[in-house]
Amino acid sequence: MKVYASSMTVKAWILLPQMLISMVSWIQLILSMNRYRGMLRFSRADVWALLLFLHGGLVRWVAALSLTGGTLRFQILSALVGALLSWISFVVVFNAGFILPSHQQLWALVMSLVITALWEVSNRLALQLA
């Protein structure tokens, strides 16, 4: 029982960096797009983007947990959903609302998904070598 509690604690702690990465990514995006107007003065689209980033962090947490306890297919699928949510967040901030993405933005999504899948395969291979 003690080992189970310790394992659950570690899994819960892995969520913290994922949420921090999501929040810092959102702040970086807001600052990069010159959208910061002061504390608590964000547009509705910016707040929705933050919520999407946080949901993406939760899904990436699932992908991180599946590194040791799940299949590679599930790990990649989880990571791709997280990447999709982050990309949607970026497009919402960049377009200043829920506007259909341009063709270039769709190609950026494809590239983001390919990069994410490659990172997940790389992480799994590194874990297998350890």
C-alpha positions in Angstrom: 0.0 0.0 0.0 2.9 2.4 0.8 4.4 1.9 -2.7 1.1 2.6 -4.3 0.7 5.9 -2.4 4.3 6.9 -3.3 3.7 6.1 -6.9 0.4 8.2 -6.9 2.3 11.1 -5.3 4.9 11.1 -8.0 2.3 10.9 -10.7 0.5 13.9 -9.2 3.7 15.9 -8.9 4.4 15.3 -12.7 1.2 17.4 -13.3 2.8 20.5 -11.8 5.5 21.1 -14.4 3.0 20.4 -17.2 0.6 23.1 -15.8 3.5 25.5 -15.4 4.7 24.9 -18.9 1.2 25.7 -20.1 0.9 28.9 -18.1 4.4 30.1 -19.1 3.7 29.3 -22.7 0.5 31.3 -22.6 2.3 34.3 -21.0 5.1 34.0 -23.6 2.5 34.1 -26.4 0.6 37.0 -24.9 3.9 39.0 -24.5 5.2 38.0 -28.0 2.0 39.2 -29.6 2.0 42.5 -27.7 -1.4 41.6 -26.2 -0.5 42.4 -22.5 -2.6 45.4 -21.4 -2.2 45.0 -17.6 -3.2 42.5 -14.9 -6.7 41.1 -15.4 -7.2 43.1 -18.6 -7.2 40.2 -21.0 -9.6 39.7 -23.9 -12.1 36.9 -23.8 -10.2 35.1 -26.5 -7.0 35.4 -24.5 -8.7 33.8 -21.5 -10.1 31.0 -23.6 -6.6 30.4 -25.0 -5.3 30.1 -21.4 -8.0 27.5 -20.7 -7.1 25.5 -23.8 -3.4 25.7 -22.9 -4.2 24.3 -19.4 -6.3 21.5 -20.9 -3.4 20.8 -23.3 -1.1 20.5 -20.2 -3.5 18.0 -18.6 -3.4 15.9 -21.8 0.4 16.2 -22.0 0.5 14.9 -18.4 -1.4 11.8 -19.5 1.2 11.4 -22.3 4.0 11.7 -19.8 2.5 9.1 -17.5 2.0 6.7 -20.5 5.8 6.8 -21.1 6.1 4.0 -18.5 2.6 2.6 -18.1 1.1 2.8 -21.6 1.6 1.9 -25.2 3.5 4.1 -27.6 0.4 4.5 -29.6 -1.5 5.9 -26.6 1.5 8.1 -25.6 1.6 9.6 -29.1 -2.1 10.1 -29.3 -2.2 11.9 -26.0 0.7 14.1 -27.0 -0.9 14.9 -30.3 -4.1 16.0 -28.6 -2.1 18.2 -26.3 -0.2 19.7 -29.3 -3.5 20.3 -31.1 -5.0 22.2 -28.0 -1.8 24.3 -27.8 -2.0 25.1 -31.5 -5.6 26.1 -31.2 -4.7 28.4 -28.3 -2.0 30.0 -30.4 -4.3 30.6 -33.3 -7.0 32.0 -31.0 -4.5 34.6 -29.6 -2.9 35.3 -33.0 -6.2 35.8 -34.8 -7.7 37.6 -31.8 -10.6 35.2 -31.6 -12.1 32.0 -32.8 -11.5 32.6 -36.5 -10.9 29.8 -39.0 -7.1 29.3 -39.5 -5.3 30.2 -42.7 -3.7 27.6 -44.9 -0.3 28.5 -43.5 -1.6 28.0 -40.0 -3.0 24.6 -40.9 0.4 23.6 -42.3 2.0 24.9 -39.1 -0.4 22.5 -37.3 0.8 19.6 -39.4 4.4 20.4 -38.7 3.6 20.7 -34.9 2.0 17.3 -34.9 5.0 15.7 -36.7 7.4 17.3 -34.3 5.4 16.2 -31.3 5.2 12.6 -32.6 9.0 12.6 -33.2 9.6 13.9 -29.7 7.4 11.2 -28.2 9.2 8.4 -30.1 12.5 9.9 -29.1 11.5 10.0 -25.4 10.3 6.4 -25.6 13.5 5.2 -27.2 15.6 7.0 -24.6 13.6 5.4 -21.8 14.1 2.0 -23.4 17.9 2.5 -23.5 18.0 3.5 -19.9 
